[in-house]
Amino acid sequence: MSRSHTDSRDLQRGPAPAPNAPRVVAVVDAPEGGYVDSADLEQREVGSGIDVRLRVLSQSEVPELARRAPECIILWHRISLTAEFFALNSCCRVVVCASVGHDHVDTEAARASGVAVYHVPDYGVDEVADHTLALALNAVRRVRELDAHVRDGGWEWRRAEGVRRLRGAAWGLVGCGRIGQAVARRAASFGMRIGFYDPYVHPGTEKAHGWTRFWSLHELLAACEVVSLHVPLSPETEHMMDRAALEALAPGAVLINTSRGAVVDEDALRQVLDRGRRTGRRRARTGRRRLAARTSPGPPHPPLRLLLRRVDDRTAAQGRPRRRPGAPRRAGDRGRPHRVRPGARSPSLSDVPSRRAQRRVPMPLAPKEAVARPVGWKDWKWQQRHAVRTAGAIKEYFPGCPPEVLREIDAHASTRRFQVTPYYLSLIRTDGDRLRPLEDDPLWRQVCPSAPERADPYGYDGESENWELDEEMVTPVAQHKYGNRVIIRYSNICHAYCQFCYEALRTLERNSSKPSFERRHWLQTLDYLADHAEVEEVILSGGEPFMHSDEQLAGVLADLREVRPELIVRIHTRSLTFNPFRVTEALAQTLRAHEVQALGLHITHPNEITPVFVEALRRLQSAVPLVFSNVPLLRGVNACPETMRELSMSLYRLGVHAGYLYHFMPRSPKSELFWVPVDEGRRIVRSMKRHVSNPAVPEYVLPHPTGKYTVPLHDADEHPRHEQDSDGVRLLGFVNWRGEHVTYPDPE
């Protein structure tokens, strides 16, 4: 290691640089000896053509660095690059913050100077998450206090009285980015319920993990026993934990700050802690060094030093960038650095929800059993075992559910099936009190039994058939309606039950007259398929075919391939909306191995599209060549142009082909609730035609006992008609997508 002749504190690493090579300077704010190997590591990455030097600087020396005109700077810790720096250094082109935060770089000034700013968003994620759990355990289990007692020779069991358990407690995250989610996964393994406040996180995160999303910071603070802060420092997050926020904490709550110290208002914290010391109401755990990172000079208030039990902060969690196992060793060691958008500031977590948030309502913390077992939550069989089937279970999940609704559920459940998975319940919006489902929530409307609004002569009577004609049932479980295909009723049960089910006689009725799928019926069906060469496609439907195990499904598919290897096999399912955890890699492999060609996906509303839905869909798309949609048109759920447009484009964007839009079937349950006039359905589909990408527009059909009828979208006076021009040439006149009358040459 040789020293540069230009400055006794410059350390040149590696071979001599090429002439006129750009200089890369690693800037640090710690004693020189602690970072000697930082430049070495960066030099090895960039090679010998670039000169990497280590500069150990204080903030006052930054202008001098600017005058040395480095072209690239790797920035550690708390040295700040201000507008003055960028004004002095016209050569700088890149700044890399070798950590998560970038609040110490004036990104507006950088943008004005044409400087790209990068940071490493996944630096120290696991280290900080581990340390956060250690702080929580120390606070809740009083580890440090009891350890000191034993080290002093004590062994008084009464000293451990009041130590709390974590299982069943609620952990609230303020900020749900990489670190926040890593903390949540660890806390969930202790059986804790997870809630978070972060208006900027992707919609559906809470649905994917079984967590609870809060749209108010104060609501989260009041609901959780442990609260941890994981937000970047910005003008809007500075002092976000002010006195009002601290006062909102639940009695006995533990507050852990792994963000910048200035996120917490120290004056307010001192006052609350001081009062808490007298009243015994609150505890706090925060970082000694982070508290010292103040925007104003001077140490923390002396009373604050006395009140805080000092434990190390995120700096201890991340460690110094030395050569140690598991620690990030250079700017891009944990992944490719992400560019900071020019002029961008860190996202704020102010107490004012975003516009998206204002359109939604908060959800209650799900029942403890639903989120206290994160492994179980993602097990499709666990979802089925814990499905809600009674009014009492609904009241436990939604304590404010109206008595009349509970009575209707009880009355319904006496003769028909009622079942909803915990996953689907977690998607249902609730009122502002987080106690009752919204009556007009499109998902709740589908699964909640309700009393008839009016008598309907074509409504459901529990007896009249609406699809399966006797002469079409070639075996007890096989229906041959159309010439080249046979539908097989492979199951009579579902993950959850739609209260409008078109197959209600098979699925909803507890004492159904429909035969279940039995081996003898299946053998009869295989014989029929072997004898009827005109059958080219078999459709496995139900009920829900995926309620069978992978082994049972594989057996049925193998039988089909043995009898008729050339058959096209299609499966209809609603697993992705009711229980997407059913779509495992093993299931996908089963479908792939037996060459299932198509899958019809039952879906009704955009709210059913969640990250878990998308993950399951990707698995199916990796195994099945064609995935298409089957959408029922339901009043109060999706019977409006805006909702249908959003649903159709969302599915198209995910690679799901548009299939059928089913008009509501007569003789189906709740027709008085869900029925939509045909003209209204035509208007909805016409509003999408040519205004929405055409592959996203479904075919609008009327299902009826004798088949499906494709509904024409044009009115009678809009049908194409022949006319003649002034020269006698025959033209075809029609109305285009803009509603304009146009002609098209159509000579005879």
matplotlib code that plots the C-alpha trace (Angstrom):
import matplotlib.pyplot as plt

x = [0.0, 1.5, 0.4, -0.3, 2.1, -0.7, -2.1, -0.8, -4.3, -5.0, -4.6, -4.1, -5.2, -4.2, -1.9, -1.2, -4.2, -4.4, -3.6, -6.6, -8.6, -11.5, -11.0, -13.4, -13.2, -14.7, -15.7, -16.1, -16.5, -14.7, -11.1, -8.9, -7.9, -11.5, -12.0, -8.6, -10.1, -13.1, -11.1, -9.4, -12.8, -14.0, -10.7, -11.0, -14.5, -13.7, -10.3, -7.0, -8.2, -9.8, -8.1, -9.9, -8.8, -9.9, -10.5, -11.2, -13.1, -15.1, -18.0, -15.8, -13.4, -16.1, -15.5, -11.8, -12.9, -15.0, -12.1, -10.2, -12.9, -13.6, -15.8, -17.4, -18.0, -18.9, -20.5, -20.6, -22.6, -23.1, -21.0, -23.5, -23.1, -24.9, -25.6, -22.3, -20.4, -22.1, -21.5, -17.8, -17.3, -18.2, -16.6, -18.7, -21.0, -22.0, -22.7, -23.2, -24.7, -23.3, -26.3, -30.1, -30.6, -29.8, -31.1, -27.6, -27.3, -29.1, -30.7, -32.2, -28.8, -27.4, -30.1, -29.4, -25.7, -26.4, -25.2, -26.8, -27.4, -27.5, -28.2, -28.2, -31.8, -31.1, -28.0, -28.2, -31.8, -31.4, -29.0, -31.4, -34.4, -32.5, -31.5, -35.1, -36.3, -33.5, -34.6, -38.2, -37.3, -35.1, -38.0, -40.8, -38.9, -36.7, -33.7, -31.1, -32.6, -33.0, -29.5, -27.9, -29.9, -28.5, -25.0, -25.1, -25.8, -29.5, -32.1, -35.5, -38.2, -40.6, -38.3, -39.7, -43.3, -44.9, -42.8, -45.1, -45.5, -45.3, -47.7, -51.0, -49.6, -49.9, -46.7, -47.2, -44.8, -44.5, -43.0, -43.3, -40.4, -37.6, -36.7, -40.2, -41.3, -38.2, -39.1, -42.7, -41.7, -39.6, -42.3, -44.9, -42.7, -43.2, -47.0, -47.5, -50.2, -48.9, -50.2, -48.6, -49.0, -47.4, -49.6, -46.9, -46.6, -48.1, -51.8, -52.4, -49.3, -51.5, -53.6, -50.6, -49.2, -52.4, -51.4, -53.5, -53.1, -53.9, -54.6, -54.0, -50.8, -52.6, -54.9, -51.9, -50.2, -53.3, -53.8, -50.3, -48.3, -45.0, -44.3, -41.2, -40.2, -38.7, -39.0, -36.5, -35.8, -37.4, -39.0, -42.4, -41.1, -39.0, -40.6, -43.5, -43.5, -44.5, -46.2, -49.7, -48.3, -46.5, -49.6, -51.5, -49.4, -51.3, -50.5, -47.5, -46.5, -42.9, -41.5, -38.4, -36.8, -34.4, -34.8, -33.0, -33.2, -34.9, -38.0, -38.8, -39.4, -36.9, -38.5, -41.9, -40.3, -38.7, -42.0, -43.9, -41.1, -40.9, -44.7, -44.5, -41.8, -44.2, -47.3, -45.7, -47.6, -45.1, -41.7, -39.5, -36.5, -34.6, -31.0, -28.5, -26.5, -29.6, -30.9, -27.7, -28.2, -30.1, -30.7, -29.8, -26.4, -25.9, -26.4, -29.8, -31.5, -29.9, -33.2, -33.6, -30.3, -31.5, -34.9, -33.7, -32.3, -29.5, -29.3, -27.4, -29.2, -29.2, -25.5, -24.7, -27.1, -25.5, -22.0, -19.0, -18.1, -15.3, -14.5, -16.8, -19.1, -22.5, -21.8, -22.1, -18.6, -19.0, -21.6, -23.2, -22.5, -26.1, -27.5, -27.4, -27.5, -30.8, -30.8, -32.4, -34.8, -33.3, -34.8, -36.6, -37.0, -37.6, -41.3, -43.2, -45.4, -47.4, -50.7, -52.7, -53.6, -52.9, -55.8, -55.9, -56.0, -58.9, -61.0, -60.5, -61.3, -59.3, -59.4, -59.4, -56.6, -57.6, -58.4, -55.3, -55.4, -55.5, -52.2, -50.5, -49.6, -48.0, -46.9, -50.4, -51.9, -50.3, -51.3, -54.4, -55.6, -55.2, -57.4, -60.0, -59.9, -60.2, -62.9, -65.8, -69.1, -71.4, -72.9, -70.9, -67.6, -68.6, -69.3, -65.9, -64.3, -66.5, -67.8, -70.0, -71.8, -75.5, -77.8, -80.1, -77.3, -76.2, -79.8, -79.9, -76.7, -78.1, -81.3, -79.4, -76.9, -79.6, -80.4, -77.5, -73.8, -72.1, -68.3, -65.6, -61.9, -59.9, -58.0, -61.1, -62.5, -59.3, -60.1, -63.5, -63.6, -65.0, -66.5, -64.6, -64.9, -63.3, -66.0, -68.4, -68.1, -69.4, -72.8, -71.9, -68.5, -68.5, -66.7, -69.0, -72.1, -71.0, -70.6, -73.1, -76.6, -79.3, -83.1, -84.9, -85.8, -88.8, -90.5, -89.1, -91.1, -87.8, -85.8, -84.3, -86.6, -84.2, -85.6, -85.8, -82.8, -81.1, -78.4, -78.2, -80.9, -81.6, -81.1, -77.6, -76.4, -74.7, -73.4, -74.3, -71.2, -70.8, -72.9, -72.7, -74.5, -72.3, -71.1, -67.4, -67.0, -68.1, -68.2, -67.4, -68.7, -65.6, -66.6, -69.7, -67.8, -65.9, -63.2, -66.0, -69.5, -70.9, -74.4, -75.4, -73.9, -75.3, -74.7, -76.5, -78.4, -75.1, -73.0, -75.1, -77.8, -76.8, -79.0, -78.3, -79.9, -76.9, -74.7, -71.1, -68.1, -67.6, -65.3, -68.1, -69.4, -65.9, -65.5, -68.8, -67.6, -64.3, -66.2, -68.4, -65.4, -63.7, -66.8, -67.5, -64.7, -66.6, -65.7, -62.5, -62.5, -63.2, -63.9, -63.3, -65.7, -67.8, -67.9, -64.2, -61.9, -58.9, -60.6, -59.2, -55.6, -52.8, -52.7, -56.4, -56.3, -53.2, -55.1, -58.1, -55.9, -53.8, -57.0, -58.1, -54.7, -54.8, -58.2, -57.9, -54.4, -55.4, -58.2, -58.0, -58.3, -59.7, -60.3, -62.5, -61.6, -62.1, -59.1, -57.2, -59.8, -61.0, -57.8, -54.9, -52.6, -54.0, -52.0, -48.7, -45.7, -46.7, -50.2, -48.6, -46.3, -49.3, -51.0, -47.8, -47.1, -50.6, -50.7, -53.7, -54.3, -56.7, -57.9, -61.0, -60.5, -63.6, -63.3, -65.7, -64.0, -60.6, -60.3, -59.8, -56.5, -53.8, -50.1, -50.9, -53.4, -50.7, -48.2, -50.7, -51.5, -47.9, -47.6, -50.6, -49.4, -46.0, -47.9, -51.0, -50.8, -54.2, -55.7, -58.9, -61.5, -65.1, -66.9, -70.5, -72.2, -73.6, -75.5, -73.7, -70.4, -69.2, -72.2, -70.7, -68.4, -65.6, -65.3, -65.6, -62.9, -60.6, -61.1, -60.7, -57.6, -56.0, -56.5, -55.3, -52.2, -51.5, -51.8, -55.3, -57.4, -60.9, -63.4, -67.1, -69.0, -72.0, -75.4, -77.1, -78.8, -82.5, -83.3, -80.1, -80.0, -80.3, -81.5, -83.4, -80.1, -77.8, -80.0, -78.9, -81.2, -79.8, -79.8, -77.6, -75.2, -75.0, -74.4, -71.5, -69.8, -70.4, -68.7, -65.6, -65.7, -63.0, -62.4, -60.6, -58.0, -60.0, -58.4, -59.4, -63.2, -65.1, -67.9, -71.2, -73.4, -76.8, -76.5, -79.7, -80.7, -80.2, -76.9, -75.3, -76.5, -74.0, -75.7, -75.5, -74.2, -76.0, -79.5, -81.9, -81.4, -77.7, -77.5, -75.6, -77.8, -77.1, -77.5, -76.3, -74.1, -74.9, -73.2, -75.3, -72.5, -73.8, -72.5, -72.8, -73.9, -73.2, -72.5, -68.8, -67.4, -67.7, -71.5, -71.0, -72.8, -70.3, -70.4, -68.2, -68.1, -69.7, -70.3, -72.2]
y = [0.0, 3.3, 6.8, 9.4, 12.3, 14.8, 14.4, 12.5, 11.2, 10.0, 6.2, 4.9, 1.3, -1.1, -0.5, 2.9, 4.4, 5.0, 8.6, 10.9, 8.1, 9.4, 9.4, 7.5, 8.7, 6.8, 9.4, 8.4, 10.1, 7.7, 7.2, 6.3, 2.8, 1.5, 1.9, 1.0, -1.9, 0.0, 1.4, -2.0, -3.6, -1.0, -1.0, -4.7, -4.2, -1.4, -2.7, -1.0, 1.6, 3.7, 5.3, 4.6, 6.7, 6.8, 10.2, 10.5, 13.7, 15.9, 18.0, 21.1, 19.5, 18.7, 22.0, 21.0, 17.6, 19.5, 21.5, 18.3, 17.5, 13.8, 12.3, 9.7, 9.6, 6.7, 8.2, 6.6, 7.6, 11.2, 13.4, 15.6, 16.8, 20.1, 22.5, 24.3, 21.1, 20.6, 24.3, 23.9, 20.5, 20.7, 17.3, 15.1, 12.8, 10.1, 9.9, 6.5, 6.4, 3.0, 2.5, 2.8, 6.4, 9.3, 12.2, 13.5, 14.4, 17.4, 15.6, 18.8, 20.4, 17.1, 17.1, 20.7, 19.8, 16.7, 14.3, 10.9, 9.8, 6.1, 4.2, 0.5, -0.1, -3.6, -2.8, -4.3, -5.4, -8.7, -7.1, -4.4, -6.7, -9.1, -6.2, -4.9, -8.3, -8.3, -4.8, -6.0, -9.2, -7.2, -4.8, -7.3, -10.1, -7.7, -9.6, -7.1, -6.4, -10.0, -10.9, -8.2, -9.5, -13.0, -11.8, -9.9, -13.3, -12.9, -15.5, -14.0, -15.4, -12.6, -10.3, -12.0, -11.2, -9.1, -10.5, -10.6, -13.2, -12.3, -14.8, -13.1, -9.6, -7.0, -5.7, -2.4, -1.3, 2.3, 1.9, -1.5, -1.5, -4.1, -3.8, -3.5, -6.6, -8.5, -7.5, -8.6, -12.0, -12.5, -11.2, -13.4, -16.5, -15.6, -15.8, -12.0, -10.3, -7.9, -4.4, -1.7, 2.0, 2.9, 4.7, 4.1, 0.4, -1.6, -2.3, -5.9, -6.4, -6.9, -9.5, -11.5, -11.8, -11.9, -8.6, -5.6, -2.3, 0.9, 4.2, 6.3, 6.4, 7.0, 4.1, 1.8, 3.2, 2.7, -0.9, -2.4, -3.5, -3.2, -0.4, -0.2, 2.7, 1.9, 5.2, 7.3, 10.8, 13.6, 16.9, 15.2, 12.3, 14.5, 14.5, 12.4, 10.8, 14.0, 14.3, 13.5, 10.3, 9.3, 9.9, 7.7, 4.7, 2.0, 1.8, -0.4, -0.2, -0.6, 1.8, 0.8, 3.3, 1.9, 4.9, 8.3, 9.7, 12.9, 10.8, 11.0, 14.4, 14.2, 17.0, 15.3, 11.9, 13.3, 14.7, 11.5, 9.3, 11.6, 11.3, 7.6, 7.1, 8.6, 6.8, 3.5, 3.7, 3.5, 2.1, 3.2, 1.6, 3.9, 4.2, 6.2, 7.2, 7.8, 10.2, 12.0, 12.5, 15.7, 18.5, 21.0, 21.0, 19.6, 16.3, 14.8, 16.4, 15.2, 14.0, 11.9, 10.2, 9.2, 8.0, 5.9, 2.5, 2.7, 0.0, 0.2, 1.2, 0.4, 1.3, -1.7, -3.8, -3.0, -2.9, -1.1, -2.0, -4.3, -7.7, -9.8, -12.7, -11.7, -7.9, -5.9, -5.4, -2.7, -0.4, -3.0, -6.1, -6.8, -6.1, -3.6, 0.0, 1.7, 5.2, 7.9, 9.8, 13.3, 15.7, 13.0, 13.0, 10.0, 8.9, 10.5, 8.7, 11.7, 11.1, 12.2, 9.2, 9.1, 9.5, 5.8, 5.4, 7.9, 5.7, 2.7, 2.1, 0.5, -3.2, -4.8, -6.9, -10.3, -13.0, -14.1, -17.6, -16.2, -14.3, -15.7, -18.8, -17.4, -20.8, -22.1, -19.0, -19.9, -23.6, -24.1, -26.9, -24.7, -22.1, -24.8, -26.0, -22.5, -21.4, -19.5, -21.6, -20.1, -16.8, -17.1, -17.3, -14.3, -12.4, -13.3, -12.0, -9.0, -8.1, -5.3, -7.5, -6.5, -9.0, -9.2, -10.4, -13.0, -14.3, -14.6, -16.5, -18.9, -19.4, -20.0, -22.4, -24.7, -25.9, -24.5, -24.3, -21.2, -21.1, -18.4, -18.8, -16.5, -15.3, -14.1, -12.5, -10.5, -8.8, -7.6, -3.9, -2.8, 0.4, 3.2, 1.4, -1.7, -3.8, -4.7, -5.5, -2.8, -3.8, -2.7, -4.3, -6.3, -9.3, -9.4, -9.3, -12.5, -14.7, -13.2, -14.7, -12.1, -12.2, -11.8, -8.3, -9.3, -12.4, -13.5, -16.0, -17.0, -17.1, -20.0, -22.6, -25.3, -27.7, -26.2, -27.1, -24.3, -26.1, -29.9, -31.4, -35.0, -36.1, -34.5, -36.4, -39.4, -40.6, -39.3, -37.0, -36.3, -33.8, -33.9, -30.7, -29.5, -31.8, -31.9, -31.6, -33.1, -31.5, -33.6, -32.6, -33.6, -32.1, -31.0, -28.8, -25.5, -23.5, -21.0, -20.6, -17.9, -17.2, -16.7, -20.1, -21.2, -24.8, -24.2, -27.5, -29.3, -27.1, -25.0, -27.5, -29.5, -32.4, -32.2, -34.6, -34.4, -37.5, -37.0, -38.1, -41.8, -44.4, -46.3, -43.1, -42.3, -45.7, -45.2, -41.8, -43.2, -45.9, -43.2, -41.1, -44.2, -44.9, -41.3, -40.2, -36.9, -35.7, -33.6, -31.8, -32.7, -30.0, -30.8, -28.6, -28.8, -27.5, -26.9, -29.5, -28.4, -29.4, -32.8, -33.6, -33.5, -37.3, -37.7, -35.1, -36.8, -40.1, -38.7, -36.9, -40.1, -42.0, -39.5, -39.7, -43.5, -43.7, -40.8, -39.3, -36.7, -35.2, -31.5, -31.1, -28.0, -27.2, -24.5, -23.1, -20.3, -21.3, -18.1, -15.9, -18.0, -19.8, -19.0, -21.0, -24.1, -23.4, -25.0, -25.9, -29.5, -28.8, -26.9, -29.9, -32.2, -30.1, -29.8, -33.5, -34.5, -31.7, -29.8, -27.3, -24.7, -23.3, -21.2, -18.7, -17.6, -14.0, -11.2, -8.0, -6.2, -6.4, -10.2, -9.6, -9.6, -10.4, -13.9, -14.2, -13.1, -15.6, -18.4, -17.3, -17.3, -20.9, -21.9, -20.0, -21.9, -25.1, -24.5, -22.8, -21.0, -19.3, -17.4, -15.6, -16.6, -13.5, -13.5, -10.1, -9.1, -6.1, -4.3, -6.2, -5.5, -4.3, -0.9, 0.2, 1.4, -1.8, -4.1, -2.0, -2.2, -5.9, -6.7, -4.6, -6.0, -9.5, -8.7, -7.1, -10.3, -12.4, -13.8, -14.1, -12.7, -15.5, -15.2, -12.5, -14.5, -12.9, -13.9, -17.3, -17.6, -20.2, -19.2, -18.0, -14.3, -13.2, -10.4, -9.1, -9.7, -9.6, -7.1, -6.2, -7.5, -4.0, -2.8, -5.6, -4.7, -1.1, -2.1, -4.3, -1.7, 0.9, -1.3, -2.3, -0.4, 1.8, -1.0, -3.3, -5.7, -8.9, -7.8, -7.6, -10.8, -12.4, -11.5, -14.5, -15.6, -19.1, -21.0, -24.7, -25.3, -23.6, -20.1, -17.2, -14.6, -11.2, -8.8, -5.5, -3.3, -2.0, -3.0, 0.3, -0.1, -3.4, -3.2, -2.4, -2.2, 1.0, 2.5, 5.5, 8.0, 5.7, 2.7, 0.9, -1.2, -0.1, -1.5, 1.1, 0.7, 2.7, 2.8, 2.7, 6.5, 6.2, 7.7, 6.3, 5.1, 3.2, 0.4, -0.6, -4.1, -4.6, -7.7]
z = [0.0, -1.1, -0.2, -2.8, -3.1, -3.3, 0.2, 3.2, 3.9, 0.3, 0.0, -3.6, -4.1, -6.8, -9.8, -11.2, -12.9, -16.6, -17.8, -17.3, -15.6, -13.6, -9.9, -7.6, -4.0, -1.1, 1.4, 5.1, 8.4, 10.7, 11.8, 8.9, 10.2, 10.2, 6.5, 4.9, 3.0, 1.6, -1.3, -1.8, -2.3, -4.7, -6.7, -7.3, -8.7, -11.1, -12.2, -12.7, -15.2, -12.5, -9.5, -6.3, -3.3, 0.3, 1.9, 5.6, 5.9, 8.2, 7.0, 7.0, 4.5, 1.9, -0.1, -0.4, -1.8, -4.4, -5.5, -6.2, -8.8, -8.4, -11.1, -8.9, -5.1, -2.9, 0.1, 3.6, 6.6, 7.6, 5.3, 3.4, -0.2, -0.4, -3.2, -2.4, -3.2, -6.6, -7.4, -6.7, -8.5, -12.1, -12.8, -10.6, -12.6, -10.1, -6.4, -4.8, -1.3, -0.1, 2.2, 2.1, 2.9, 0.6, 2.7, 3.1, -0.6, -2.0, -5.0, -6.4, -6.6, -8.1, -10.7, -11.6, -12.0, -14.1, -11.4, -11.0, -7.4, -6.5, -3.3, -2.2, -1.0, 0.3, 2.4, 5.9, 5.6, 7.5, 10.0, 10.9, 11.0, 13.4, 15.6, 15.7, 17.0, 19.6, 20.8, 21.0, 22.9, 25.3, 26.0, 26.3, 28.0, 30.0, 29.0, 29.9, 33.3, 34.3, 32.9, 35.1, 38.1, 37.6, 36.9, 40.2, 42.0, 42.3, 41.6, 42.6, 40.4, 41.4, 39.4, 36.3, 37.0, 34.4, 31.5, 28.6, 25.8, 22.2, 20.7, 19.9, 20.4, 17.6, 16.0, 14.1, 11.4, 10.4, 7.0, 5.2, 2.8, 2.7, 6.3, 7.6, 5.7, 7.0, 10.5, 10.0, 8.8, 11.9, 14.3, 12.6, 13.4, 17.1, 16.6, 16.5, 14.5, 11.9, 11.0, 9.1, 8.1, 4.8, 2.2, -0.5, -0.3, -3.2, -2.9, -2.0, 0.2, 3.2, 1.3, 0.2, 3.7, 5.8, 7.5, 8.4, 6.6, 8.6, 6.8, 9.9, 11.9, 15.1, 14.6, 14.3, 17.3, 19.4, 18.3, 18.6, 21.6, 19.7, 17.2, 15.1, 12.8, 9.4, 7.4, 5.6, 6.9, 4.9, 5.7, 6.1, 8.3, 10.5, 14.0, 12.6, 16.1, 17.8, 21.1, 19.6, 18.1, 21.2, 23.3, 20.9, 21.8, 23.6, 27.4, 27.9, 24.3, 23.2, 20.6, 18.5, 16.2, 13.6, 11.4, 11.7, 15.2, 13.9, 13.0, 16.8, 18.4, 21.3, 23.3, 23.1, 23.8, 26.9, 28.2, 27.5, 29.0, 32.1, 32.6, 31.9, 34.5, 37.1, 35.8, 34.6, 31.3, 28.5, 27.6, 24.7, 23.0, 20.7, 19.5, 21.5, 18.4, 16.3, 19.0, 18.7, 15.0, 15.5, 13.1, 15.8, 17.5, 21.0, 22.7, 23.7, 26.7, 30.0, 31.3, 28.2, 28.8, 32.3, 31.1, 28.1, 28.7, 26.2, 23.7, 20.5, 17.3, 13.6, 13.4, 15.6, 13.6, 10.2, 11.5, 10.0, 6.4, 7.5, 6.2, 8.3, 7.4, 6.1, 6.0, 2.8, 1.6, -1.1, -2.6, -4.8, -2.8, -1.8, -5.3, -8.1, -6.8, -7.5, -9.0, -7.0, -9.3, -9.9, -7.5, -5.6, -1.9, 0.2, 0.3, 3.2, 5.7, 6.7, 8.6, 5.5, 3.4, -0.3, -2.7, -3.2, 0.6, 0.9, -1.4, 0.9, 4.5, 7.3, 8.0, 11.5, 12.7, 11.5, 14.1, 15.9, 14.5, 11.0, 11.2, 14.2, 12.1, 8.9, 7.7, 8.1, 6.5, 3.2, 3.4, 1.4, 3.6, 6.7, 4.9, 4.4, 7.9, 9.3, 6.9, 8.4, 8.3, 10.9, 12.0, 15.3, 13.4, 11.3, 14.5, 15.8, 12.7, 12.2, 15.8, 14.5, 11.9, 12.1, 14.0, 11.0, 8.8, 11.4, 11.6, 7.9, 7.9, 10.6, 8.6, 5.4, 6.9, 8.1, 4.6, 2.4, 2.6, 3.8, 3.8, 3.4, 3.6, 6.0, 2.9, 1.2, 4.4, 4.6, 1.3, 2.4, 3.3, 6.6, 8.0, 9.8, 13.1, 11.6, 13.1, 10.3, 6.6, 4.3, 3.0, -0.5, -0.6, -3.9, -2.3, 0.8, -1.4, -3.2, -0.1, 2.4, 2.4, 2.4, 2.5, -0.8, -1.7, -3.9, -5.2, -8.6, -10.7, -12.3, -9.2, -7.3, -5.8, -4.9, -7.5, -11.0, -13.3, -15.2, -17.2, -16.9, -19.0, -18.3, -21.9, -21.9, -18.8, -20.5, -17.1, -13.6, -13.7, -17.5, -19.6, -23.4, -24.4, -27.3, -30.1, -29.6, -25.8, -22.6, -19.2, -16.1, -12.7, -10.9, -7.5, -5.6, -3.1, -3.3, -1.3, -0.5, -1.8, -4.1, -3.0, -6.6, -7.8, -11.2, -10.1, -6.7, -6.9, -6.9, -4.6, -2.3, -1.2, 1.9, 0.8, -2.9, -5.3, -7.6, -7.6, -6.3, -8.3, -7.7, -9.2, -10.9, -12.5, -13.7, -15.3, -17.1, -18.3, -19.6, -21.6, -23.1, -24.2, -25.7, -27.7, -29.0, -31.3, -32.0, -28.5, -28.8, -25.5, -21.8, -19.3, -15.6, -13.6, -10.5, -7.8, -7.6, -9.2, -7.2, -4.0, -4.8, -3.9, -6.5, -6.4, -7.1, -9.9, -11.4, -11.4, -13.3, -15.9, -16.4, -17.0, -19.7, -21.4, -21.3, -22.9, -25.3, -25.5, -28.1, -26.0, -25.2, -21.4, -19.8, -16.1, -14.6, -11.2, -8.7, -6.6, -7.4, -5.9, -2.9, -2.0, -4.2, -1.9, -3.5, -6.6, -5.5, -7.6, -7.2, -8.7, -11.6, -12.2, -12.2, -14.9, -16.9, -16.7, -18.0, -20.7, -19.6, -22.4, -21.0, -17.7, -17.2, -14.3, -12.4, -11.2, -10.5, -9.4, -9.5, -5.7, -6.1, -8.0, -5.3, -5.3, -4.1, -7.0, -9.4, -8.0, -8.4, -11.9, -12.9, -11.7, -13.8, -16.8, -16.6, -16.8, -19.0, -22.4, -22.3, -19.2, -19.9, -17.8, -16.9, -15.4, -14.1, -14.6, -11.1, -10.0, -7.2, -7.9, -11.4, -13.4, -14.3, -17.2, -14.9, -12.9, -16.0, -17.8, -14.8, -14.4, -18.1, -18.6, -15.3, -16.6, -20.1, -18.5, -16.6, -19.8, -19.1, -22.3, -22.3, -22.2, -21.3, -19.6, -18.3, -17.9, -14.7, -15.1, -14.3, -11.6, -9.8, -6.1, -5.3, -8.8, -7.1, -5.8, -8.7, -11.8, -14.5, -17.5, -20.8, -22.2, -19.4, -20.0, -23.7, -22.8, -20.5, -23.2, -25.9, -23.7, -23.8, -27.5, -29.3, -26.3, -24.5, -26.1, -28.1, -26.8, -23.3, -24.1, -23.2, -25.2, -23.7, -23.5, -22.0, -20.5, -20.6, -20.4, -24.1, -24.4, -24.7, -26.8, -27.8, -27.2, -30.2, -29.1, -31.8, -31.5, -34.3, -36.2, -36.0, -37.8, -41.1, -44.2, -47.9, -49.8, -53.0, -53.9, -56.6, -59.2, -58.2, -56.4, -53.5, -50.1, -46.6, -44.1, -40.4, -37.2, -36.2, -32.7, -32.4, -33.1, -36.6, -39.7, -42.3, -45.6, -46.9, -50.6, -51.0, -54.8, -55.8]

ax = plt.figure().add_subplot(projection="3d")
ax.plot(x, y, z, "-o")
ax.set_aspect("equal")
plt.show()
